[in-house]
Amino acid sequence: MLTARALLLDMDGTLVNSDAVVERVWRRWALRHGLDPEAALKVVHGRQGHATMAELLPDRPVEQNLAENREMLAEETADLDGVVPVPGAPAFMAALAGLPHALVTSADEALAQARMGAAGLPVPAVRVTAESVGASKPDPEGFLKGAAELGIAPADCVVFEDSEAGIRAGRAAGMRVVGVGPRAAAFGPDLHVTDLTELRMERGGDGTVLLSIA
């Protein structure tokens, strides 16, 4: 069981299943650049697009990655085919009413709004999106900013993540991590669930939330 005073939530793969779009867009990108799409898909999850590009094309100028990332974000925002909630996400988000929580995503604001809307999920009032940070996950900046905006110490926050980059970022921020989905299991989260239907969440009398596997 984990005890927390605030929850920091990744979006893609954690609340929203957007794998179909991500794979379509990044396969096309990899083929345009003469890269193996399967190899590219191993590193795209959880990080901003320009960070993925920098890893796959290490000799390319940063400015070119940033420019192409803007094009990719627009492409992903326009493609919502197959975007659905992760099982259990609607009930989970409803249960968060009144609890300190924030969305911490590598998507920009427009993409976050589009995907959460397509999945029929409420968008948290506190959001840390790509525009809000100077460094992509696995850097902990996003999670630390989320905790600061909520006014909760990092040690009292629990991160929900599906990717290696996200889990590493949560750990680097000094937070405990609930891993969601098949990708997360290999990266040693404090608690792992296949999807959010397996999570049990109870409110403590002192304002804490207790998290365990149902």
C-alpha positions, 0 to 999 in steps of 0.5 A, a space after each residue: 500500500 502507498 500513502 500520498 497527499 497528491 497524485 501526479 498523472 502522466 497521460 498517454 498510456 496511463 490515462 489515455 490509450 493513444 498507442 495507435 496514433 503514436 505508432 502511426 505518426 512515428 512509423 511514418 517519421 522513422 521511414 521518412 528518415 530511413 530509420 527502423 520503425 520498430 527501433 524508433 518505437 522503443 524510445 518514443 514513449 514518455 518523452 517529448 518528440 524532440 528528445 526522441 529525435 535527438 536520441 535517434 538522430 544525434 547529429 542533427 541540430 536541435 533547432 531542426 528537432 524542435 521545428 519538426 517536433 512542432 509539426 509532429 504535435 500538430 499531426 498528432 493533435 489532428 489524429 484522434 482515431 483510436 484514442 480511448 481511455 485506459 480501462 478504469 480511467 473514468 472512474 479513477 478520475 471521478 474519484 480524484 474530485 477534491 484530492 490534490 492532483 495534476 496532469 504531468 505530460 510530455 504532450 503540449 496543451 493542445 494535444 493534452 486537451 484533444 486526447 483527454 477530450 477524445 477519451 472523455 476524461 476531465 482535464 485536471 485544473 493543474 497541468 504541467 505540459 511540454 510548454 511548462 518545462 525546459 527538459 523532457 522526461 526522464 528529467 524530473 522537472 515536470 513532476 517537481 513543478 506539479 508538486 510545487 503548484 499543488 503545494 505538496 512536498 515531493 516525498 508526499 506525491 505518488 506518480 502514475 506512469 507507464 514508460 521507462 522515461 516517466 518512471 525514471 523522472 518520478 524516481 529522480 523527483 524523489 517520488 514513489 511510482 505506480 506503474 500502469 500497463 505492460 510497459 511499466 512492469 519492467 522498470 521497477 515501480 513501487 506498485 504495478 497494475 495492468 490497468 486502473 481497474 486493478 487500483 484501489 483508492 481510499 481516502 484517509 481521515 487525515 487528507 491522505 489517499 491510500 493506494 493498493 491493488 484491488 
